[in-house]
């Protein structure tokens, strides 16, 4: 899962947490209970305080209205899922685009998958 730390539009860092999330949340369709479980997982991991697309904070007025998710399968190192909570305006924009995440989020997911693949590679060389 992706973890965003720092100020909006600031540097992004990626953290990997052992035992975080259910593997089923990466592949099941985002409907009903699966969307709720994935949203709860994002909030539990500290990623539910702002919109993943516009990065505006969630408040009493701006609430999480949808979830965007990208799943990568890397044959050598496994399955990588990156998900975001989205505000109403960004959810509407995603739906208008055929439920496809934006290029910004897709690039972010690719970077997260690359970081995960690098971590999964065995360390080589001699010291």
Backbone as CSV, one residue per row, in Angstrom:
resi,resn,N_x,N_y,N_z,CA_x,CA_y,CA_z,C_x,C_y,C_z
1,UNK,0.826,-1.183,0.000,0.000,0.000,0.000,0.870,1.245,0.000
2,UNK,0.356,2.275,-0.541,1.067,3.546,-0.609,0.868,4.305,0.694
3,UNK,1.888,4.994,1.106,1.789,5.856,2.273,2.287,7.240,1.877
4,UNK,1.480,8.261,2.112,1.858,9.634,1.776,2.169,10.357,3.071
5,UNK,3.326,10.977,3.137,3.709,11.740,4.312,4.186,13.099,3.858
6,UNK,4.038,14.097,4.703,4.517,15.432,4.366,3.386,16.328,3.906
7,UNK,3.743,17.525,3.534,2.768,18.519,3.099,2.225,18.164,1.724
8,UNK,0.981,18.619,1.417,0.459,18.381,0.071,1.415,18.929,-0.978
9,UNK,1.531,18.227,-2.067,2.414,18.561,-3.181,3.889,18.507,-2.780
10,UNK,4.186,17.982,-1.610,5.566,17.868,-1.140,6.151,16.531,-1.556
11,UNK,7.330,16.211,-1.045,7.962,14.943,-1.402,7.147,13.764,-0.878
12,UNK,7.102,12.710,-1.653,6.366,11.522,-1.261,7.340,10.444,-0.849
13,UNK,7.002,9.759,0.206,7.821,8.643,0.658,6.968,7.397,0.653
14,UNK,7.588,6.272,0.470,6.879,5.004,0.409,7.308,4.149,1.584
15,UNK,6.348,3.594,2.266,6.660,2.688,3.356,5.982,1.363,3.093
16,UNK,6.633,0.314,3.514,6.068,-1.019,3.379,5.814,-1.529,4.780
17,UNK,4.613,-1.965,5.016,4.258,-2.480,6.331,3.942,-3.966,6.193
18,UNK,4.553,-4.767,7.029,4.300,-6.203,7.005,2.873,-6.486,7.457
19,UNK,2.227,-7.406,6.777,0.892,-7.826,7.167,-0.178,-6.778,6.946
20,UNK,0.098,-5.766,6.147,-0.850,-4.696,5.919,-1.760,-5.052,4.750
21,UNK,-3.036,-5.079,4.991,-3.999,-5.305,3.922,-4.195,-6.767,3.573
22,UNK,-5.348,-7.050,3.069,-5.672,-8.396,2.620,-5.344,-8.516,1.138
23,UNK,-4.721,-9.615,0.719,-4.430,-9.775,-0.711,-5.688,-9.718,-1.582
24,UNK,-6.826,-10.116,-1.029,-8.069,-10.093,-1.797,-8.463,-8.674,-2.181
25,UNK,-8.097,-7.683,-1.370,-8.456,-6.297,-1.680,-7.758,-5.797,-2.937
26,UNK,-6.714,-6.489,-3.374,-5.970,-6.077,-4.563,-6.621,-6.519,-5.857
27,UNK,-7.448,-7.543,-5.795,-7.968,-8.112,-7.038,-9.493,-8.132,-7.144
28,UNK,-10.206,-8.059,-6.030,-11.663,-8.095,-6.086,-12.212,-6.791,-6.653
29,UNK,-13.339,-6.838,-7.349,-13.942,-5.606,-7.881,-14.288,-4.629,-6.764
30,UNK,-14.116,-3.335,-7.033,-14.392,-2.305,-6.033,-15.888,-2.031,-5.963
31,UNK,-16.587,-2.871,-5.239,-18.018,-2.707,-5.037,-18.368,-3.039,-3.600
32,UNK,-19.322,-2.331,-3.044,-19.887,-2.644,-1.741,-18.870,-2.852,-0.627
33,UNK,-18.880,-4.070,-0.081,-18.043,-4.395,1.076,-16.550,-4.295,0.758
34,UNK,-16.159,-4.584,-0.478,-14.741,-4.507,-0.844,-14.276,-3.054,-0.812
35,UNK,-15.078,-2.135,-1.350,-14.729,-0.710,-1.304,-14.634,-0.220,0.128
36,UNK,-15.584,-0.624,0.960,-15.572,-0.206,2.365,-14.332,-0.749,3.064
37,UNK,-14.005,-2.025,2.851,-12.833,-2.630,3.498,-11.542,-1.954,3.040
38,UNK,-11.440,-1.656,1.747,-10.238,-0.993,1.234,-10.136,0.430,1.776
39,UNK,-11.246,1.141,1.834,-11.248,2.481,2.408,-10.848,2.458,3.882
40,UNK,-11.378,1.493,4.623,-11.008,1.354,6.039,-9.528,1.049,6.188
41,UNK,-8.983,0.227,5.301,-7.564,-0.110,5.334,-6.698,1.121,5.053
42,UNK,-7.108,1.941,4.098,-6.361,3.163,3.800,-6.364,4.111,4.995
43,UNK,-7.514,4.260,5.633,-7.611,5.135,6.806,-6.773,4.572,7.951
44,UNK,-6.834,3.267,8.172,-6.064,2.622,9.243,-4.561,2.810,9.026
45,UNK,-4.118,2.830,7.770,-2.698,2.997,7.459,-2.269,4.459,7.412
46,UNK,-3.185,5.380,7.677,-2.834,6.797,7.715,-2.880,7.493,6.372
47,UNK,-3.522,6.897,5.374,-3.583,7.496,4.035,-4.951,8.107,3.739
48,UNK,-5.816,8.185,4.718,-7.175,8.633,4.464,-7.470,10.046,4.893
49,UNK,-6.458,10.895,5.000,-6.705,12.254,5.463,-6.792,13.279,4.337
50,UNK,-6.537,12.867,3.100,-6.590,13.790,1.970,-6.955,13.019,0.695
51,UNK,-7.405,13.765,-0.307,-7.748,13.164,-1.596,-6.468,12.771,-2.323
52,UNK,-6.435,11.589,-2.881,-5.253,11.125,-3.589,-4.985,11.884,-4.875
53,UNK,-6.007,12.427,-5.501,-5.846,13.134,-6.777,-5.508,14.610,-6.573
54,UNK,-6.388,15.358,-5.917,-6.166,16.806,-5.759,-5.389,17.137,-4.480
55,UNK,-5.217,16.173,-3.620,-4.452,16.280,-2.371,-5.024,17.296,-1.391
56,UNK,-6.297,17.652,-1.555,-6.944,18.530,-0.593,-7.361,17.689,0.613
57,UNK,-7.267,18.252,1.820,-7.616,17.470,3.012,-9.119,17.210,3.087
58,UNK,-9.469,16.047,3.646,-10.877,15.752,3.889,-11.314,16.523,5.125
59,UNK,-12.500,17.121,5.031,-13.067,17.909,6.126,-14.512,17.486,6.297
60,UNK,-15.244,18.246,7.113,-16.668,17.971,7.285,-17.422,18.187,5.972
61,UNK,-16.919,19.068,5.115,-17.564,19.352,3.832,-17.027,18.444,2.732
62,UNK,-15.707,18.322,2.619,-15.086,17.485,1.583,-14.828,16.101,2.176
63,UNK,-15.589,15.124,1.729,-15.484,13.769,2.266,-14.991,12.815,1.193
64,UNK,-14.473,11.699,1.625,-14.056,10.655,0.686,-15.308,10.075,0.044
65,UNK,-15.369,10.107,-1.279,-16.546,9.634,-2.010,-16.253,8.443,-2.913
66,UNK,-14.991,8.122,-3.104,-14.654,7.012,-3.987,-13.238,6.527,-3.742
67,UNK,-12.900,5.464,-4.434,-11.570,4.866,-4.321,-11.018,4.636,-5.713
68,UNK,-9.756,5.008,-5.892,-9.035,4.691,-7.118,-8.005,3.622,-6.776
69,UNK,-7.806,2.683,-7.673,-6.865,1.596,-7.390,-6.186,1.154,-8.674
70,UNK,-4.882,0.892,-8.566,-4.107,0.338,-9.673,-3.386,-0.893,-9.138
71,UNK,-3.482,-1.995,-9.858,-2.813,-3.231,-9.453,-1.823,-3.619,-10.537
72,UNK,-0.568,-3.842,-10.125,0.493,-4.271,-11.034,0.884,-5.694,-10.690
73,UNK,1.092,-6.496,-11.706,1.613,-7.843,-11.506,3.014,-7.880,-12.090
74,UNK,3.993,-8.069,-11.226,5.386,-8.201,-11.650,5.754,-9.680,-11.518
75,UNK,5.994,-10.357,-12.634,6.235,-11.805,-12.583,7.349,-12.210,-11.615
76,UNK,8.386,-11.395,-11.503,9.516,-11.772,-10.655,9.260,-11.523,-9.178
77,UNK,8.427,-10.528,-8.847,8.317,-10.173,-7.437,6.903,-10.128,-6.879
78,UNK,5.874,-10.306,-7.680,4.525,-10.418,-7.143,3.561,-9.323,-7.550
79,UNK,2.536,-9.168,-6.735,1.418,-8.275,-6.996,1.565,-7.008,-6.163
80,UNK,1.410,-5.843,-6.796,1.491,-4.557,-6.113,0.195,-3.800,-6.343
81,UNK,-0.419,-3.363,-5.262,-1.668,-2.613,-5.338,-1.448,-1.240,-4.730
82,UNK,-1.827,-0.200,-5.455,-1.772,1.165,-4.952,-3.192,1.706,-5.012
83,UNK,-3.661,2.264,-3.895,-5.035,2.745,-3.826,-5.069,4.124,-3.170
84,UNK,-6.109,4.881,-3.532,-6.290,6.228,-3.009,-7.747,6.449,-2.677
85,UNK,-8.009,7.226,-1.629,-9.352,7.744,-1.385,-9.486,9.009,-2.214
86,UNK,-10.655,9.212,-2.811,-10.881,10.371,-3.681,-12.072,11.176,-3.197
87,UNK,-11.989,12.487,-3.357,-13.118,13.363,-3.016,-14.197,13.241,-4.101
88,UNK,-15.324,13.889,-3.879,-16.433,13.790,-4.821,-16.106,14.298,-6.210
89,UNK,-15.424,15.444,-6.306,-15.094,16.010,-7.619,-14.134,15.091,-8.381
90,UNK,-13.151,14.554,-7.696,-12.176,13.678,-8.361,-12.801,12.322,-8.713
91,UNK,-13.726,11.852,-7.879,-14.449,10.610,-8.198,-15.303,10.817,-9.441
92,UNK,-15.979,11.963,-9.539,-16.801,12.262,-10.718,-15.932,12.350,-11.967
93,UNK,-14.758,12.962,-11.857,-13.850,13.063,-13.005,-13.368,11.675,-13.429
94,UNK,-13.095,10.807,-12.465,-12.649,9.453,-12.789,-13.777,8.681,-13.484
95,UNK,-15.000,8.821,-12.988,-16.139,8.129,-13.618,-16.381,8.643,-15.031
96,UNK,-16.206,9.954,-15.236,-16.376,10.530,-16.569,-15.309,10.024,-17.527
97,UNK,-14.185,9.576,-16.989,-13.081,9.035,-17.791,-13.184,7.518,-17.912
98,UNK,-14.368,6.967,-17.721,-14.552,5.522,-17.863,-13.988,4.730,-16.690
99,UNK,-14.005,5.300,-15.494,-13.473,4.680,-14.275,-11.982,4.363,-14.367
100,UNK,-11.274,5.159,-15.143,-9.818,5.009,-15.241,-9.166,6.084,-14.382
101,UNK,-8.112,5.704,-13.662,-7.406,6.697,-12.841,-6.647,7.646,-13.758
102,UNK,-6.352,8.812,-13.238,-5.663,9.836,-14.027,-4.219,9.434,-14.308
103,UNK,-3.612,10.139,-15.237,-2.203,9.885,-15.567,-1.312,10.151,-14.356
104,UNK,-1.670,11.153,-13.552,-0.899,11.471,-12.349,-0.882,10.281,-11.386
105,UNK,-2.061,9.713,-11.117,-2.133,8.575,-10.200,-1.494,7.331,-10.790
106,UNK,-1.621,7.147,-12.089,-0.997,5.998,-12.736,0.525,6.077,-12.635
107,UNK,1.087,7.272,-12.827,2.537,7.449,-12.683,2.969,7.197,-11.246
108,UNK,2.174,7.650,-10.299,2.480,7.430,-8.883,2.459,5.938,-8.552
109,UNK,1.488,5.220,-9.103,1.402,3.775,-8.867,2.589,3.039,-9.483
110,UNK,3.016,3.478,-10.654,4.184,2.849,-11.286,5.440,3.051,-10.443
111,UNK,5.601,4.260,-9.895,6.756,4.533,-9.034,6.718,3.665,-7.779
112,UNK,5.535,3.498,-7.214,5.396,2.655,-6.023,5.727,1.197,-6.349
113,UNK,5.259,0.721,-7.501,5.554,-0.662,-7.898,7.046,-0.848,-8.149
114,UNK,7.691,0.149,-8.782,9.145,0.066,-8.998,9.883,-0.011,-7.667
115,UNK,9.465,0.812,-6.709,10.103,0.798,-5.390,9.914,-0.562,-4.724
116,UNK,8.720,-1.130,-4.857,8.463,-2.453,-4.289,9.291,-3.540,-4.950
117,UNK,9.435,-3.439,-6.276,10.243,-4.423,-6.998,11.712,-4.339,-6.599
118,UNK,12.206,-3.118,-6.411,13.602,-2.950,-5.966,13.807,-3.556,-4.577
119,UNK,12.828,-3.371,-3.710,12.944,-3.940,-2.358,12.885,-5.464,-2.387
120,UNK,12.171,-6.021,-3.365,12.022,-7.468,-3.430,13.240,-8.151,-4.047
121,UNK,14.100,-7.374,-4.717,15.278,-7.963,-5.350,16.292,-8.368,-4.301
122,UNK,16.918,-9.527,-4.489,17.952,-9.923,-3.540,19.172,-9.020,-3.643
123,UNK,19.787,-8.754,-2.527,20.981,-7.934,-2.528,22.136,-8.770,-3.098
124,UNK,22.869,-8.190,-4.008,23.980,-8.904,-4.624,25.296,-8.228,-4.322
125,UNK,26.342,-8.831,-4.751,27.659,-8.222,-4.565,28.355,-8.727,-3.312
126,UNK,29.500,-8.193,-3.071,30.244,-8.558,-1.878,30.736,-7.303,-1.189
127,UNK,30.759,-7.345,0.099,31.190,-6.161,0.849,32.518,-6.395,1.518
